[in-house]
Amino acid sequence: MTVRMKSNTDATRAIGDRLLTLREAAEVLRLSSRTVGKYVKSGEISGKIIGKRWRFRRADLDAFFENAPSQWDFAGRRSDEG
């Protein structure tokens, strides 16, 4: 029986090019770190704590952007909420 070991490139593809810090995620989304943190707490952005620090995959940030409503009101709520 032959066991195939994952290469470094397989592992890299599984996570994406690299994991982003909270600050980097905020820069990608053009939001403050505090705002990104609020979205993480509400479950709207996926992230993981690794080594006591938040880490994000670019694909998760892209998914957040794609799923966000087209407009938000000034209180930070979706415009489609009553």
LOLUMBA-871048 format. One record per residue: residue in one letter; residue number from 1; x, y, z of N, C-alpha, C, CB in turn. Coordinates in steps of 0.001 Angstrom, whole numbers, plus 500000, padded with zeros to 6 digits. Glycine has a CB too. Layout:
+---------+-----+--------+---------+--------+---------+----------+--------+--------+---------+--------+---------+----------+--------+
! residuo ! num ! n.east ! n.north !   n.up ! ca.east ! ca.north !  ca.up ! c.east ! c.north !   c.up ! cb.east ! cb.north !  cb.up !
+---------+-----+--------+---------+--------+---------+----------+--------+--------+---------+--------+---------+----------+--------+
!       A ! NUM !      X !       Y !      Z !       X !        Y !      Z !      X !       Y !      Z !       X !        Y !      Z !
...
+---------+-----+--------+---------+--------+---------+----------+--------+--------+---------+--------+---------+----------+--------+
END
This chain:
+---------+-----+--------+---------+--------+---------+----------+--------+--------+---------+--------+---------+----------+--------+
! residuo ! num ! n.east ! n.north !   n.up ! ca.east ! ca.north !  ca.up ! c.east ! c.north !   c.up ! cb.east ! cb.north !  cb.up !
+---------+-----+--------+---------+--------+---------+----------+--------+--------+---------+--------+---------+----------+--------+
!       M !   1 ! 500839 !  498817 ! 500000 !  500000 !   500000 ! 500000 ! 500883 !  501245 ! 500000 !  499046 !   499999 ! 501217 !
!       T !   2 ! 500594 !  502157 ! 499104 !  501368 !   503379 ! 498994 ! 500617 !  504521 ! 499651 !  501674 !   503704 ! 497527 !
!       V !   3 ! 501318 !  505244 ! 500511 !  500718 !   506396 ! 501177 ! 501301 !  507646 ! 500548 !  500970 !   506369 ! 502724 !
!       R !   4 ! 500431 !  508506 ! 500103 !  500869 !   509754 ! 499479 ! 500962 !  510840 ! 500535 !  499904 !   510180 ! 498343 !
!       M !   5 ! 502116 !  511421 ! 500667 !  502313 !   512523 ! 501602 ! 501932 !  513820 ! 500906 !  503785 !   512575 ! 502117 !
!       K !   6 ! 501298 !  514694 ! 501635 !  500953 !   515989 ! 501071 ! 502214 !  516820 ! 500924 !  499913 !   516719 ! 501948 !
!       S !   7 ! 502341 !  517450 ! 499793 !  503478 !   518340 ! 499588 ! 503157 !  519698 ! 500187 !  503825 !   518471 ! 498083 !
!       N !   8 ! 504154 !  520525 ! 500293 !  503936 !   521874 ! 500819 ! 502971 !  522649 ! 499942 !  505261 !   522628 ! 500931 !
!       T !   9 ! 503007 !  522415 ! 498636 !  502098 !   523146 ! 497755 ! 500659 !  522709 ! 497978 !  502490 !   522940 ! 496289 !
!       D !  10 ! 500416 !  521424 ! 498280 !  499063 !   520975 ! 498594 ! 498550 !  521660 ! 499851 !  499025 !   519452 ! 498768 !
!       A !  11 ! 499385 !  521738 ! 500862 !  498990 !   522368 ! 502124 ! 498728 !  523857 ! 501910 !  500079 !   522163 ! 503204 !
!       T !  12 ! 499551 !  524495 ! 501087 !  499374 !   525914 ! 500816 ! 498061 !  526156 ! 500099 !  500537 !   526455 ! 499990 !
!       R !  13 ! 497741 !  525332 ! 499131 !  496480 !   525500 ! 498403 ! 495288 !  525291 ! 499330 !  496407 !   524521 ! 497219 !
!       A !  14 ! 495433 !  524394 ! 500295 !  494321 !   524115 ! 501199 ! 493967 !  525340 ! 502041 !  494663 !   522935 ! 502108 !
!       I !  15 ! 494932 !  526144 ! 502417 !  494664 !   527315 ! 503249 ! 494607 !  528598 ! 502416 !  495732 !   527444 ! 504333 !
!       G !  16 ! 495092 !  528565 ! 501238 !  495205 !   529779 ! 500438 ! 496661 !  530183 ! 500408 !  494316 !   530926 ! 501003 !
!       D !  17 ! 496944 !  531312 ! 499808 !  498333 !   531753 ! 499707 ! 498964 !  531926 ! 501074 !  498419 !   533055 ! 498932 !
!       R !  18 ! 498210 !  532517 ! 501987 !  498684 !   532676 ! 503358 ! 497527 !  533153 ! 504205 !  499882 !   533666 ! 503440 !
!       L !  19 ! 497684 !  533022 ! 505485 !  496652 !   533502 ! 506397 ! 496885 !  534983 ! 506659 !  496655 !   532693 ! 507728 !
!       L !  20 ! 495799 !  535700 ! 506842 !  495873 !   537133 ! 507086 ! 495625 !  537438 ! 508553 !  494868 !   537880 ! 506211 !
!       T !  21 ! 496287 !  538450 ! 509055 !  496050 !   538917 ! 510417 ! 494773 !  539753 ! 510437 !  497264 !   539740 ! 510947 !
!       L !  22 ! 494325 !  540126 ! 511618 !  493150 !   540984 ! 511748 ! 493374 !  542307 ! 511018 !  492826 !   541239 ! 513234 !
!       R !  23 ! 494515 !  542879 ! 511197 !  494831 !   544158 ! 510544 ! 494830 !  544009 ! 509022 !  496201 !   544685 ! 511022 !
!       E !  24 ! 495437 !  542928 ! 508528 !  495464 !   542706 ! 507082 ! 494056 !  542463 ! 506531 !  496373 !   541515 ! 506744 !
!       A !  25 ! 493240 !  541711 ! 507275 !  491857 !   541470 ! 506856 ! 491100 !  542797 ! 506778 !  491146 !   540495 ! 507836 !
!       A !  26 ! 491311 !  543655 ! 507765 !  490663 !   544966 ! 507772 ! 491109 !  545793 ! 506567 !  490976 !   545717 ! 509081 !
!       E !  27 ! 492380 !  545723 ! 506223 !  492882 !   546456 ! 505060 ! 492251 !  545939 ! 503771 !  494409 !   546348 ! 504977 !
!       V !  28 ! 492128 !  544632 ! 503649 !  491520 !   544040 ! 502458 ! 490089 !  544536 ! 502286 !  491545 !   542503 ! 502544 !
!       L !  29 ! 489345 !  544579 ! 503385 !  487947 !   544986 ! 503341 ! 487751 !  546496 ! 503439 !  487196 !   544315 ! 504449 !
!       R !  30 ! 488831 !  547229 ! 503679 !  488780 !   548678 ! 503855 ! 487866 !  549058 ! 505026 !  488295 !   549355 ! 502563 !
!       L !  31 ! 488028 !  548305 ! 506122 !  487290 !   548545 ! 507358 ! 488284 !  548686 ! 508495 !  486275 !   547398 ! 507645 !
!       S !  32 ! 487815 !  549146 ! 509636 !  488691 !   549201 ! 510808 ! 488818 !  547794 ! 511393 !  488141 !   550204 ! 511878 !
!       S !  33 ! 489872 !  547564 ! 512134 !  490055 !   546281 ! 512817 ! 488915 !  546021 ! 513788 !  491398 !   546250 ! 513561 !
!       R !  34 ! 488440 !  547065 ! 514438 !  487330 !   546938 ! 515385 ! 486057 !  546466 ! 514667 !  487074 !   548290 ! 516101 !
!       T !  35 ! 485793 !  547015 ! 513498 !  484606 !   546621 ! 512732 ! 484711 !  545174 ! 512279 !  484417 !   547540 ! 511516 !
!       V !  36 ! 485877 !  544774 ! 511816 !  486075 !   543370 ! 511409 ! 485854 !  542468 ! 512623 !  487514 !   543148 ! 510806 !
!       G !  37 ! 486360 !  542869 ! 513772 !  486151 !   542096 ! 514997 ! 484676 !  541921 ! 515330 !  486856 !   542764 ! 516158 !
!       K !  38 ! 483886 !  542968 ! 515109 !  482439 !   542876 ! 515358 ! 481790 !  541878 ! 514400 !  481772 !   544265 ! 515210 !
!       Y !  39 ! 482211 !  541891 ! 513143 !  481667 !   540936 ! 512172 ! 482067 !  539507 ! 512519 !  482142 !   541283 ! 510757 !
!       V !  40 ! 483258 !  539327 ! 513053 !  483706 !   537998 ! 513473 ! 482832 !  537524 ! 514644 !  485223 !   538019 ! 513879 !
!       K !  41 ! 482628 !  538391 ! 515630 !  481809 !   538021 ! 516793 ! 480377 !  537693 ! 516407 !  481813 !   539142 ! 517816 !
!       S !  42 ! 479853 !  538375 ! 515397 !  478480 !   538116 ! 514966 ! 478389 !  536906 ! 514028 !  477910 !   539351 ! 514274 !
!       G !  43 ! 479554 !  536364 ! 513641 !  479570 !   535186 ! 512781 ! 479491 !  535492 ! 511299 !  478449 !   534297 ! 513146 !
!       E !  44 ! 479566 !  536767 ! 510925 !  479468 !   537129 ! 509518 ! 480784 !  536957 ! 508768 !  479001 !   538550 ! 509392 !
!       I !  45 ! 481897 !  536996 ! 509489 !  483210 !   536721 ! 508900 ! 483802 !  535540 ! 509652 !  484162 !   537982 ! 508968 !
!       S !  46 ! 484297 !  534568 ! 508892 !  484931 !   533394 ! 509503 ! 486401 !  533667 ! 509756 !  484768 !   532150 ! 508606 !
!       G !  47 ! 486860 !  533241 ! 510910 !  488263 !   533362 ! 511266 ! 488571 !  532369 ! 512372 !  488610 !   534807 ! 511704 !
!       K !  48 ! 489840 !  532196 ! 512652 !  490260 !   531280 ! 513708 ! 491346 !  531954 ! 514537 !  490768 !   529931 ! 513115 !
!       I !  49 ! 491352 !  531616 ! 515811 !  492430 !   532088 ! 516673 ! 493538 !  531043 ! 516624 !  491933 !   532335 ! 518150 !
!       I !  50 ! 494696 !  531480 ! 516180 !  495872 !   530615 ! 516108 ! 496990 !  531352 ! 516833 !  496271 !   530268 ! 514608 !
!       G !  51 ! 497523 !  530734 ! 517866 !  498586 !   531387 ! 518631 ! 498127 !  532679 ! 519281 !  499765 !   531667 ! 517740 !
!       K !  52 ! 496913 !  532689 ! 519794 !  496318 !   533832 ! 520492 ! 496015 !  535020 ! 519578 !  497235 !   534280 ! 521591 !
!       R !  53 ! 496082 !  534797 ! 518263 !  495816 !   535879 ! 517316 ! 494813 !  535413 ! 516267 !  497125 !   536355 ! 516640 !
!       W !  54 ! 493963 !  536326 ! 515827 !  493011 !   536001 ! 514780 ! 493731 !  535827 ! 513452 !  491934 !   537087 ! 514669 !
!       R !  55 ! 493291 !  534829 ! 512679 !  493809 !   534590 ! 511330 ! 492622 !  534365 ! 510407 !  494794 !   533364 ! 511296 !
!       F !  56 ! 492742 !  534853 ! 509191 !  491660 !   534795 ! 508222 ! 492170 !  534284 ! 506883 !  491013 !   536170 ! 508056 !
!       R !  57 ! 491312 !  533539 ! 506201 !  491612 !   533134 ! 504830 ! 491023 !  534176 ! 503896 !  491047 !   531707 ! 504513 !
!       R !  58 ! 491727 !  534479 ! 502821 !  491236 !   535462 ! 501851 ! 489888 !  535010 ! 501288 !  492263 !   535664 ! 500703 !
!       A !  59 ! 489724 !  533708 ! 501070 !  488470 !   533186 ! 500522 ! 487291 !  533522 ! 501438 !  488566 !   531662 ! 500318 !
!       D !  60 ! 487502 !  533501 ! 502759 !  486431 !   533838 ! 503697 ! 486081 !  535325 ! 503636 !  486836 !   533456 ! 505121 !
!       L !  61 ! 487087 !  536163 ! 503429 !  486826 !   537598 ! 503284 ! 486069 !  537869 ! 501988 !  488148 !   538399 ! 503310 !
!       D !  62 ! 486467 !  537174 ! 500923 !  485768 !   537313 ! 499643 ! 484316 !  536876 ! 499771 !  486471 !   536493 ! 498551 !
!       A !  63 ! 484077 !  535775 ! 500501 !  482712 !   535278 ! 500704 ! 481885 !  536294 ! 501495 !  482733 !   533915 ! 501440 !
!       F !  64 ! 482470 !  536897 ! 502515 !  481778 !   537929 ! 503282 ! 481362 !  539068 ! 502366 !  482670 !   538454 ! 504422 !
!       F !  65 ! 482269 !  539511 ! 501526 !  481976 !   540612 ! 500608 ! 480868 !  540229 ! 499625 !  483243 !   541020 ! 499842 !
!       E !  66 ! 480960 !  539049 ! 499065 !  479960 !   538601 ! 498087 ! 478573 !  538457 ! 498710 !  480387 !   537272 ! 497472 !
!       N !  67 ! 478501 !  538053 ! 499975 !  477221 !   537823 ! 500638 ! 476653 !  539057 ! 501333 !  477372 !   536727 ! 501637 !
!       A !  68 ! 477421 !  540118 ! 501400 !  476962 !   541338 ! 502075 ! 475866 !  541999 ! 501242 !  478147 !   542328 ! 502305 !
!       P !  69 ! 474908 !  542640 ! 501897 !  473874 !   543356 ! 501148 ! 474492 !  544516 ! 500373 !  472770 !   543872 ! 502098 !
!       S !  70 ! 473810 !  544957 ! 499358 !  474367 !   546023 ! 498522 ! 474405 !  547367 ! 499240 !  473562 !   546154 ! 497246 !
!       Q !  71 ! 473579 !  547528 ! 500292 !  473581 !   548786 ! 501042 ! 473457 !  548513 ! 502534 !  472435 !   549703 ! 500570 !
!       W !  72 ! 474103 !  549358 ! 503320 !  474001 !   549302 ! 504779 ! 473512 !  550665 ! 505233 !  475381 !   548922 ! 505460 !
!       D !  73 ! 472746 !  550713 ! 506304 !  472367 !   552020 ! 506823 ! 473479 !  552518 ! 507739 !  471004 !   551954 ! 507579 !
!       F !  74 ! 473357 !  553753 ! 508233 !  474430 !   554348 ! 509002 ! 474588 !  553749 ! 510391 !  474205 !   555808 ! 509117 !
!       A !  75 ! 473601 !  553000 ! 510854 !  473717 !   552356 ! 512163 ! 474434 !  551014 ! 512035 !  472323 !   552160 ! 512798 !
!       G !  76 ! 474868 !  550672 ! 510818 !  475605 !   549425 ! 510625 ! 474716 !  548221 ! 510413 !  476486 !   549178 ! 511794 !
!       R !  77 ! 473415 !  548461 ! 510246 !  472495 !   547351 ! 510011 ! 472199 !  547265 ! 508523 !  471182 !   547525 ! 510827 !
!       R !  78 ! 471838 !  546095 ! 508105 !  471455 !   545905 ! 506713 ! 470221 !  546734 ! 506411 !  471199 !   544416 ! 506406 !
!       S !  79 ! 470173 !  547285 ! 505215 !  469029 !   548102 ! 504846 ! 467768 !  547290 ! 504668 !  469322 !   548853 ! 503591 !
!       D !  80 ! 467909 !  545955 ! 504500 !  466724 !   545113 ! 504329 ! 466133 !  544674 ! 505674 !  467073 !   543884 ! 503492 !
!       E !  81 ! 466770 !  545038 ! 506801 !  466224 !   544730 ! 508125 ! 465219 !  545816 ! 508497 !  467363 !   544624 ! 509202 !
!       G !  82 ! 464165 !  545442 ! 509172 !  463110 !   546408 ! 509500 ! 463418 !  547234 ! 510611 !  461877 !   545769 ! 509767 !
+---------+-----+--------+---------+--------+---------+----------+--------+--------+---------+--------+---------+----------+--------+
END
